[in-house]
């Protein structure tokens, strides 16, 4: 292994754009929105250098539509936005999920609801990422906590999108988006890159949505002679609309099932000091950094605390969490929202462990001190 | 077989017969528009493996599925956004958008004006039947004055959109209008639109006999299209014919042709030049 380093000072948004290109992204469509605009700006500069295409569309809806179209044509694609734009993208995001068109959507979270606080961090779009588009649909959402992890998770987002033929959401907050940190790019010199599985073999009788066994059908490439139909209507294995309950049931089982059967590839967790922890703090994004400092402070004060950090937020790494929660007396969930991930945590502990939130969502990041104070107060009860 | 016979247009080579019977209502003009499009595709010698049809939602949106090509039935109002991405990523494909008056002018209006402005090499066929047929016959941006629909129970009081004027104003490279009654003229117009290097917009005057016609006592399909014939006139007549011949004052035929630079070529050239500097 080489010990050579390639240290760069990068902003979170900048790292996201560079990693996307590194992962093979060659088409980006976007619309200006704070605090994600630097991603579009970097793409606008970098994509033409690698023979890629950048386009600023007329609105958020169009940029989501354009990336799906480009991906259907075979390109690796990305768009980035923030709360209001994420709301507008939801319909086409559902289309990408149902038609199984790989795509990467970045949401740099800011204060909400509505226009909220455009330049302030928040984590209020957690449940929107899971359930924002209508109907039951698969969701993958990743939540990096550092600039270096933004780089790593962006590459992983592309790999998962291509592997599973599904939209992948990268969720970070304004702080991570604008944070400048040193990243060792040498770490990413030869990353594992997953390319899409394209249909080959016999054209006659090709069924574009038949399950090859792993739940992810190979995609027909326009121009390959297969001439398939792609629709947002519920469809059978042949790709054509159907309202046959049995066919729809079969389709939905595969669509939702492909996420479940690939949890091993999708889930990433960062567990620190949880082996003997009485207090498990569950946190993601910038809040997890405060939580990790809180863990250290609590340990110094004699409280056995640990951090459970889901890098993959959706699907939530249930088994890994249950394992660390089993022996805990208290599970603490600090988040910059009124209490969103805590609902999932409460569901998973099923009343067996005490669960408390630290919910501050007024424009400032949560501090380690606030988490420590809540942990100590909760332990006294 | 002679060359002529071999080159004759046979619609069965271009449609997915396994999906028949189709679901369009008796008298609907969309099937005629579909035939005219496929005839144009045939005449231009476009390989159906390289043909991509992108449609939105509504009656027009369902037409694409019957074409034996790479077909994309996308979301309501968004086919132009989707097609923009597809064409940019795959310039080798012939990308044709099929949309409707509601899909293109109401929910998708913003995408239309910007597609015109960019002038990317796409062909957009807007099938105008003056109504939201799929959802039960609600008023659309092109429903004529005083017409009854399920959401204009006392007659339509809103002014209509002139889609072609809109496309011209927004910068489309090619703009035309034709009615389904004039099938050969429609076919030839579509051929010109596809061949044009830039964004081509065609308004196809279709008819909704079953829902719109019935609600307004407009008679059978033949009566409806004949009434259309009285309403519209070809640009080839020039400007001398008086107002009495054109109650809606709309022209058919090629309305605009502008050879300004096509988007993808302009993008490539521009960036290559700047990156070399």
HADDOCK unambig.tbl for C-alpha pairs under 7 A between the chains (distance, minus, plus):
assign (segid A and resid 48 and name CA) (segid B and resid 271 and name CA) 6.64 0.50 0.50
assign (segid A and resid 58 and name CA) (segid B and resid 111 and name CA) 6.93 0.50 0.50
assign (segid A and resid 58 and name CA) (segid B and resid 114 and name CA) 6.63 0.50 0.50
assign (segid A and resid 62 and name CA) (segid B and resid 78 and name CA) 6.89 0.50 0.50
assign (segid A and resid 62 and name CA) (segid B and resid 81 and name CA) 4.96 0.50 0.50
assign (segid A and resid 65 and name CA) (segid B and resid 78 and name CA) 6.56 0.50 0.50
assign (segid A and resid 65 and name CA) (segid B and resid 81 and name CA) 5.15 0.50 0.50
assign (segid A and resid 65 and name CA) (segid B and resid 82 and name CA) 4.58 0.50 0.50
assign (segid A and resid 66 and name CA) (segid B and resid 81 and name CA) 5.00 0.50 0.50
assign (segid A and resid 66 and name CA) (segid B and resid 82 and name CA) 4.49 0.50 0.50
assign (segid A and resid 66 and name CA) (segid B and resid 83 and name CA) 6.95 0.50 0.50
assign (segid A and resid 66 and name CA) (segid B and resid 84 and name CA) 5.84 0.50 0.50
assign (segid A and resid 66 and name CA) (segid B and resid 85 and name CA) 4.06 0.50 0.50
assign (segid A and resid 67 and name CA) (segid B and resid 85 and name CA) 5.76 0.50 0.50
assign (segid A and resid 68 and name CA) (segid B and resid 82 and name CA) 6.40 0.50 0.50
assign (segid A and resid 69 and name CA) (segid B and resid 82 and name CA) 4.36 0.50 0.50
assign (segid A and resid 69 and name CA) (segid B and resid 83 and name CA) 5.95 0.50 0.50
assign (segid A and resid 69 and name CA) (segid B and resid 85 and name CA) 4.61 0.50 0.50
assign (segid A and resid 69 and name CA) (segid B and resid 86 and name CA) 4.33 0.50 0.50
assign (segid A and resid 70 and name CA) (segid B and resid 85 and name CA) 4.23 0.50 0.50
assign (segid A and resid 70 and name CA) (segid B and resid 86 and name CA) 4.23 0.50 0.50
assign (segid A and resid 70 and name CA) (segid B and resid 88 and name CA) 6.94 0.50 0.50
assign (segid A and resid 70 and name CA) (segid B and resid 89 and name CA) 5.07 0.50 0.50
assign (segid A and resid 72 and name CA) (segid B and resid 86 and name CA) 6.75 0.50 0.50
assign (segid A and resid 73 and name CA) (segid B and resid 86 and name CA) 5.40 0.50 0.50
assign (segid A and resid 73 and name CA) (segid B and resid 89 and name CA) 6.04 0.50 0.50
assign (segid A and resid 73 and name CA) (segid B and resid 90 and name CA) 5.89 0.50 0.50
assign (segid A and resid 75 and name CA) (segid B and resid 89 and name CA) 6.34 0.50 0.50
assign (segid A and resid 92 and name CA) (segid B and resid 75 and name CA) 6.89 0.50 0.50
assign (segid A and resid 222 and name CA) (segid B and resid 70 and name CA) 6.02 0.50 0.50
assign (segid A and resid 223 and name CA) (segid B and resid 49 and name CA) 4.96 0.50 0.50
assign (segid A and resid 223 and name CA) (segid B and resid 50 and name CA) 4.95 0.50 0.50
assign (segid A and resid 224 and name CA) (segid B and resid 49 and name CA) 6.85 0.50 0.50
assign (segid A and resid 225 and name CA) (segid B and resid 49 and name CA) 5.05 0.50 0.50
assign (segid A and resid 227 and name CA) (segid B and resid 49 and name CA) 6.24 0.50 0.50
assign (segid A and resid 227 and name CA) (segid B and resid 68 and name CA) 6.60 0.50 0.50
assign (segid A and resid 227 and name CA) (segid B and resid 69 and name CA) 4.74 0.50 0.50
assign (segid A and resid 227 and name CA) (segid B and resid 70 and name CA) 4.34 0.50 0.50
assign (segid A and resid 228 and name CA) (segid B and resid 70 and name CA) 5.41 0.50 0.50
assign (segid A and resid 228 and name CA) (segid B and resid 71 and name CA) 6.46 0.50 0.50
assign (segid A and resid 229 and name CA) (segid B and resid 65 and name CA) 6.66 0.50 0.50
assign (segid A and resid 229 and name CA) (segid B and resid 70 and name CA) 6.23 0.50 0.50
assign (segid A and resid 229 and name CA) (segid B and resid 71 and name CA) 4.80 0.50 0.50
assign (segid A and resid 229 and name CA) (segid B and resid 72 and name CA) 6.01 0.50 0.50
assign (segid A and resid 230 and name CA) (segid B and resid 71 and name CA) 6.13 0.50 0.50
assign (segid A and resid 230 and name CA) (segid B and resid 72 and name CA) 4.75 0.50 0.50
assign (segid A and resid 230 and name CA) (segid B and resid 73 and name CA) 5.97 0.50 0.50
assign (segid A and resid 231 and name CA) (segid B and resid 72 and name CA) 6.03 0.50 0.50
assign (segid A and resid 231 and name CA) (segid B and resid 73 and name CA) 4.59 0.50 0.50
assign (segid A and resid 231 and name CA) (segid B and resid 74 and name CA) 6.16 0.50 0.50
assign (segid A and resid 232 and name CA) (segid B and resid 73 and name CA) 6.66 0.50 0.50
assign (segid A and resid 232 and name CA) (segid B and resid 74 and name CA) 6.21 0.50 0.50
